[in-house]
Amino acid sequence: MKIIHLSDLHFGTEHDDLVSRTLARIHDASADFVIISGDFTQVATSKEFEAARRFIDDLQLPSMCIPGNHDLPVHNLYERFTRPYKKYKAHISEELTPSYQNGLVDLIGINSARRALPHWNWANGAVSYAQRKALAEFFADTPAEKWRICTMHHPIHKIADMPIDVTVFGRKRTLQCLHDLKVDLVLTGHVHHAAFDMIGDEQHKTAFISASTALSSRKRGHENGFNIIEIDEENLHVQMLNYEAQGFVETSAHSFRKSSSI
Ligand SMILES: [Fe+2]
């Protein structure tokens, strides 16, 4: 199964040229599925959401989408508090906890964006007790041989060279929960920085993959790019691509074998 992992499209700040080049590169990859880990827009306007929807349709792939902090109304506080996901649901997806299953993977998305937080920066995120419970229920019947995959917008792991500080409420409990549930792979965005980390112990290791911003001109020291993930029964291989002067180039690649100790 070949999965495209895109994040932080940020329509409203996109380069038109990069949109068409990214679509072309994804079409070339002949993938099976796309995961978009949040921040479809810059300030959550209808126009930005419409552009994001056109892009998703143009991918011509089955997709899983979850919101990011930029997908909640920014300028209209009344709407932010009363109907935070109205536009997201209208244009991107009705489902805030989407899931997908086939013979190889059990995949779930969690919404880590919040309309407000007990922190000066509401761009940060949270994972609640109820969301950890939803993860546990979702993976309760997953057979040992299948890949357990979770996506959320905010990284809950420590990324080396993280370009911004990120606070995620419930971070430690969620890391423990993912470990206890023997989740194999977590896909995140938000920091506009591609990275691969393995976290765990002898019993189980979870791979955390972060994606750069696919299309935004706001590049926190990292080029635009996305990840291509290939999974078979036992192995996972991820290619991290950056867009540079000559086109998309592979900047790093990582492989690992599924933990078989469930
Ligand atoms: Fe974000």
Residues whose N, C-alpha, C, O or C-beta is under 5 A from the ligand:
A	BS01	LIG	D39 G68 N69 H70 H190
